[in-house]
């Protein structure tokens, strides 16, 4: 059976224009029970402006990327 424990916190930071992914210590033991307040406190502690971020918790570390859309390879031809 696949373990779906939330192990990662990914942040889309509009201030820096970057995406940050944090590995959560204790998640492999099931010690971490994410809640909105504790996550937002963490984000503030590490320097993010919570009002200028979107975040999610997830169990899969893979990052999905796509091709850059240009006029030549547009899907709307």
Secondary structure, DSSP 8 states (H G I E B T S, - for coil): -------EEEEEETTTTEEEEEE-TTGGGT-----HHHHHHHHHHTT--GGGEEEEEES-----------STT-TT-
